[in-house]
Amino acid sequence: MFENERVVQAVNDHSSIPYNAPASDFREVRGRTSVIAFFLGMAIIAASIFLGRSYAFFVVFLTFSILITLLWRKVPRPWIFLVSISAATPIAISRQQFACNLIFALWFAILNIRYLFRLPRWIYVSAICAVLGICISSMNWISDDLIRGLMRQGANAFNFFLAPFLLLPVVYMRMRESRDNVANLQGLLFCLIVPSTLILLLSKFLGTPINVWQASLHGESIPDGFLQYQLGKVIVNFLRTEVGFIFAALVCASSAIVVSRVRPLYRWLAGACLASNAFLLIGAGSFGSGFACLCGLAAIFFILARTVKIGRVFVSVTLIACMLSLTYFLSPPSVKEYLGERYHFRVVQSGTDQDRFQLWGFAVKHLLEHPEGVGLTFSVGDREKTFIHNDYLSYAVSYGVIGGLAYAFLVAGLLISFFQRRKRAINDAYLLAIHLAGLGVIVAVAVNSMTDHMNSNRWYFNVMWSMIWYSYFCSHDVQIETVTNIKNGFEGLRRNHK
C-alpha cells in the first residue's frame, strides 16, 4: 500500500517533465556547433602531430583552451565533445606532462567552481582520501629541491589522482541532464572511440619504429610488444603493458554499440573500431589486457541478457566471437608467432622470475615499510628495482594506504553503480549502448589494473577514464525513463478501469 503511494508520488513529481526535455542547466545544441567542435578537436590532434611538444603548440593551445571554455562553458555538449576529442592528443602539455583535456577541465573548474560541489556524494569519499594520500606522502617525496619535487609530484597527482577523482567527473557531470541519447551516443563514438582508434592505426601502419634494436633485446623473434612509433613529431608507445589497456577498453566500448539496436551506420563504424583494436591487441601480446577484455565483454553480455531476449544475446555473442576469431585468422603469421611465444612464456613458463605474485610480494613488503607513501612510482626496491604491475598496489605504494583505498573505492563505486542500473528499465537502445560501453570499460579496467600499470601513459589513461565518466553520467538518470514507463502504465490502468 505505502509502496504504491510512493510510486504514485514519484510519478506525480515527474508528471510535468517530458523525458526528452532538457534540464534547466543544460542547453541541447544541435547541428553545426557540435560538428564544429568535432573538427576543432581533430585540429588539435593534427597540430600536436605536426608541431610536437613545441612552445608554439603550447602557447596556442593554452590560449585556445581558455577562450573556448569562456565561450562554450554554458553550452555543455559541444564543449564536452571538444574536451573528449582532446583526450586523444598523443602528447601532453608542458614539460610536466599535463594532458590536453585536463587543461580544459581545469579552466572549467576555475570558472565554474560550483560544479565541484554537485557531484554524486560517494565520489567525494574517494576524492578526500586521494587528497589526504597526496598530502601525507609529501613527507617523503619533498626533497631538498623543493620546487622540482613539487612540480614533478604535483603534475603526477594532477594527472593520475585529481583527473579521475574530480576533474573528469566535473567535465562530464552535465551530461546526465541531456535527454538526447542519440547525440550522446554520437559523442561516445565519434569523440572518444574513433579518434584514439584512428591515431593508433596511423601510428602502427604509417609510423616509424624508433627502438627496434632495444626491443629486440627482449628475446622474442619479433619485437612488436616493445616498439615505439614516431608519427610526425610525436612518439606513440606500443609497449604491451601500457597499450593493452586502451585496446581492451576500445574493444569493449565498440562491442557495446555493435550489439545494440542503434543506427546501422553507428554499428558498422563501431564494428570497424572493434576489429581494428582487436587486431592491435592481438599484436601487442598482452595476456592481462586480453583477459580483461574478455571480462568486460562477459559483463556486457550478462547485462544484455537481463534486458533483451535470450535469442538476441546468443546472436550478439556469436557475432562478436566471429569478429574476434576472424581478426585473429586474418592476422599476419608474424603476429601469430609472437602471440604463441607470449603464450608459452606467460602460461607454460608461469613460474619465471617475472611472475606477478612475486612482484606483488615485493610491493606489499615496500608498503609495510612505508605505509605513508613515497610519491608516484611504478617500481619498488633499493638496489634492484622491480615493476609492481598492479595499479591498486601502485597507488598504495605511491600515496600510502589511504591513497590505495581511494583508488580501490573509486573503481568499486563505479562497478557497483553500473551493475545496479541493470535493475532499472533501459528501453532506449542508444542509452543502453552507452551504459553497456561504460560497464565493459570499467570491468576491463578493474581486472587489468591487477596485472599492469594503466597510469604509465597519460594519453591512454585519460581516454579510458573519459569513456567511463562519459558513460556513467549519460546513463545516470535512467530512472526518469523508468518513472515515465510507470506513469504510462498507471494511465493505461486508469483508462481501462473507466
N, C-alpha and C positions, 0 to 999 in steps of 0.2 A: 504494500500500500504506500508506505512512505517512499520507497524506491521509485515507484511510478510517479509520485508527486515531484520528486527531484528531477526526473527526466522531463516531465511536462514543464517545470520551471526553467530548465535549461533550454528547451525549445522556445519558450516564450521570450527568454532573454535574447535569443539569436533570431527571433522571427523577423526583425526588421533589417537583417544583414544578409543580402544575397551572397551566395558562395563566391561568385566571380567579381564581387565589388572590392576595390582596393581599400585597404585600411587608411585612416585619416593621415598617416605619416608616410604613405607610400604612393608615389605617382606612377601609374602604369604608362610607360612611354613606348610607343610602337613605331615601327618604320625606320626612318633614316638615322635617328640618333643612335640606336643600338648597332646599326651597320657601321656607322662612323666609328663607334667605339671599337668594333672588331678590327677595322683597318688601322686605327691608331695603335692598338695593341700589337698587331703584326709589324707595324713600322718600328716600334720599339725593339722588337726582337731582331728585325733586319739590321737596324742601326747598331745593335750590340755586336752582331756577327761581323759587320764591315769595319766598325771602329774599334772593337775590343775594349779593354779596360784603359780608356784614354780620358784625359781631362775634358776633351770636347764632349764626349758622351756623358761624362759625369755632370758637367755644368748644365748641359742642355736638358738632361733628364730631370735633375733636381728642379729646374725652373718650370719645366712642363708639368711635372707631377703636382706641384703646389698650385699652379694655375688651374689645371683641370679639376683638381679637388675643390677649389673655391667655386668653380663654375658649375660642377655637377654634383656637389655633395647633397643637394636637395632633389636630385633625380637619380634614385638608387640604382635602377637596373643598368643603364649604360655605364655608369661609373664602376659598378661591380664587375661587369663584363670586361672592362678595360683592365681592372686590377687582376682579374683571373688570368687573362692572357699574359700579363706581365710576369706572372709567377713562372712562366716557362722561359723567361730570358736566361740564356745559358751562361751569363756572367753575373757577378754580384757587384754592387756599387761600392766604390772606395776600397782602400787597402784593407779595411777592417771587415769587408765582405758582408755588406748589408744587401739583402735580396730586394729586387726592384718592387715587388708587390708590397713588401713591408714598409717601404718608403711612403707609398700611397696610404697604407694603413696608419702610419704614424701621423701624417698630416691630418687625416680624417679624425683620429682620436684627439688631436690637439684642438682642432676647430669645432669638434662636436663632442666634448668630453662627457656630456650627459649620457651618451650611449654606453659608456663604460659601466654604468650602473643599471642597465636594462637587460643584462644577460640572464639566462636561467640561473637560479640560485646555486645549483650544485656545481656550476663551473667555478664559482668563487672559492670553493673549498680547495680545489686543486691549485688555483691561481695563488692563493695565500700561502699554501705550502711551498709552491715554487719560489715565491719571493723570499720566504724565510730560508729556504735552502741556499739560495744565492747569497744572501747576507751572511749566514753562518759560515759558509765555505770560504768567504772572503778572508777569513783569518789566515788561510793557508796560501791563497793564490795572489794576495797582495805582496809583492816582493819589494826589494829595495828601490827598483824603478817603478814608483807608484803610478805615474802617468801611463806608462806602457802596459802595466798589468791591468789597470782599469779599462783601457781602450780594448785590449785583446779579450779579456774575460767579459767585459761589458757587451762587446759585439756578439760573443758566443751566447751569452744569456739572452740578448735581444732576439737573436735568430732562432734559438732552439728551446727557449722557455717562454718568453713573453709572446712569441709569434703564435704557437698553437694554443696557449692558455688564455690569451687576451686579445691580441691584435687581429688575428684572423676571425675569431668569433664576432668581434665588433664590426668587421667588414661585412660579414655575411648575415648578421642577425636580422637585418631589414628584409631579407628575402622571405622570412616567414609571413610577412604581411602581403606578399604577392599572391594573387589568385589566378594568374595566367600561367598555368602549368606547362603549356606548350612553349612559351617563351623561356620558362625556367629550364626546361629540358634542352632547348637550343643553347642556353648558356653553358650547361654542363658539357654538351657535346662539342660545340664549336669553340668555346673559350677555355676549356680545361683539357679535354681529351685530345682533340685534333692538333692544337699547336705543339704539345710535347711529343706526340707521336710523329709529327712531321719532322721536327728537329732531330729526333733520334734516328729516323730513317735517313735523313740527309747526311747526318754525321757518319752513319755506318757505310753508306754507299758512295758518298761524294767526298767525305773527309779523308784526310791523310794520316795514317798511323805514325805516331811520333816516338814510340817507345818499343819498337819491335824487338830490339836486342835485349832490353831489360825484361820484357815479357817472356822471351824465350828461355830465360834463366830458370823459370819455374818448372821446366821439365816436360810439359805436355808437347805433343807433336805439333800443335798449332796453339798460338797464344791468345785466342780470341777473348778469353775471360780476364785478360790483364792489359788489354790495349787501351790507349787513349788516342782520340782522333782530333785533328785540328780542322775545324770548319771555319773558313775565313780567318779571323783573328781571335777565335775563342777555342778553348780546349774542352772537349766533351769526354767525360770519363766513362769507360765501359768496364771498369773493374767489377767483377761479378757480385762481390759482396756489397757494392754500392748501387749498381744499376739494376740489380734484380728486383729491388723494392718497387721501383717505378713501373717496370714491366708487369709485375704481378698486379699492381693497383690498376693500371690501364686495361689489362685483360679483364679484370672483374667488372670495372665500370662499363666497358664496352659490351660485355656479355649481358649485363642487366638491360641495356637498351635493345639488344638483339632479340631477347626472349620476351619483350613486352610488345603489346599491340599498339605501337605508335606508327607514325607515318613511314611508309616503306623507304623513303629516301634516308631518313634517320637511321633505320635499321641496316640498310646497305652500307652507309658510311661507318656506322659503329662496327659492322662486321669486318670492314677493311682494316679498321684500327685494331680490332681483336686479332685478326690474322697477322698483322704486322708486328704487334707487340709479343704475340706468342712465338713467332719466328725469332725475334730478338732475344726472348727469354730462353729459348732452347739453345741459341748460340752462346749465351752467357754462361750456361752450365751451372747455374746456382740452384742447388737442390733445395736449399732452405726456402728460397723465393718460389720455386716451383711447387713445393708442398703448401706454402702459404696461399698461393694462387688457387690450388685445388680446394683448400678450406674455405676461401672466400666464395668460390663457385658453389660449393656444397651449401653454404648459408643462404645464398641467393635462391637455389632450388628448394630448400627447406621452406622458406617463407612463401615462395611462389606456389608450392603445393598446398598451402593453407589459404591461398587466395583464389586460385583458379582451379578448373577441373584437372583431375589427375592425368587425363589424356594429353592435355596441353603441356603439362610438366614433362611427361615422357618424351613428347616431341621436342621440347626445348633441350632436354638433356642430350638426346640423340643428336640434335643439330650442333650443339657446342662440342660434343665429343668428336663428331665427324670433322668439324672445322679444325680442332686441335690435332687430330690424327693426320688429316690431310696436310696441315702445315708441317708436321714432322716428316712425313714421307717425301714432301717436295723440297725439303732442306738439302743443301749440298752434302756430299759424302764427308767432306772435312768437318762439317758441323756435327754430323752423327758420330764421327770418330772421336771428336773432342768430348761429346756428351758421354760416350762409352767409357772414356778414360776417367771422366769425373765420377761416373757411377762406380767404377772399380775402386777408385781412391776413397770416395765418401762412404760407400755402402760395404764393399767387400773388405777393404782395409780400414774398418772403423776404429781400430784400436791404435791408430797412429798418435804421435805426439801432438797433432793438431786437433785432437778430439775436443769437442766443445765442452764436455763435462770437466775436463782438466783445466781449461781456460776459465770456466766459471768458478772453479775452486780457487784459482789464484785471485780472481776478482773479489770473492767473498772474504778471503783472508785479508786482502788490502782494505776492504771496507771495515772489517773489525778493528784494524789498526788505526784507521782514520774515519770514524763514523760521521765526522762533521763535513767531509767532502774536501776535495783538493782543487776544485775548478775543472772546467771541461777537459776531459781526457778520454781517449778510446783504448788506452793500454795501461797496464799495471806492471810493477816490478821495479827493482832497484837497478841492477846491472843489466839484466836481460829483460827487455820489455816484451810482453805478450799482449796481443789484442784480446779484448774482452768478448767480442762477438755476442753481445746481449744488451739491448737498449735499456732494459729495466735495471740491470746491474750497472751499466754505464752511467745512467743518470744518478744512481745511488752513490757510486764511487766519485762522480764529479761534484755533486751537490748535496752529499750526505744522505742519511736515511730519510730525512724529510723530503728531499728532492726526488729520491727514488719512489717514495709513496705518492708524491704528487703526480708523477708520470703514470704510475700504475692506476691511480684513481681516475685520471683523465681517460685512459683507454677503457677501463672498466665501466665508467659512467656512460661513454658513448656506446659501448656494446649493449649495455642494459637498455639505453634509450631506443636504439634501433630495434632490438628484439621485442621490446614492449609494444611497439607500434603495430606489431603483427596482430594484436588483439583488436585493432580498430579497422573499420571498413575503409579500404582504399579502392574505390571503384573507378577512379580516373587512371587510364593506362599510363599517361605521362607522369603523373605523380608517383605511381607505383614504380616506374622505371628509375626515377630519381632516388626513391627510397631504397630500392634494391642495390643501386650503384653505391650509395654511401655505406650500406650494410656490408657489401662484399669487400670494399676497400678497407674498412676498419677491422674486419675479421682478418684479412690478409696482413695488415699492419701489426695487429696484436700477435699473430703467430710468428711472422717473420722477425719481429723485434726480439724474439727469444734466441735467434741464431746469428744475427748480423747487426750492423750499425746503420739505421735509417738516417741518422743525423750527420753522417760523414759527407754528405753532398747537399748543399743548401738548395740548389735548384730542385732536385728530386724531393727533398724534404717538404718544401713549400707547396709543390704541386699536389702531393698526396694529402697534406693537411687541408689544402684549399678544397679539394674534392670532397673530403669528409665533412667539413663545416658547411660547404655549399649545400650538400645533400641533406645534412642534418636540419638546417633551418628551412630549406624549401619544403621539406615534408614534416615540419614541426607542428603545424596546426591542422593536421588531418582530422582532428576531432570535430572541426567545423563541418566537414563533409558528413561525418557520422551523424551529427545533430541534425543536419539538413535531411538526411535519409530517414531518421526517426520522425522528424516533423512531417515529412510526406506520408509516412506510414500512418501516423495518427490522423492526418487529414483524410486519408483513404478510409480508415475505420469509421470516422465520423460520417462521411458521405454514405457509406454502406448502412450505418445504423439508421440514418434518416430515411 
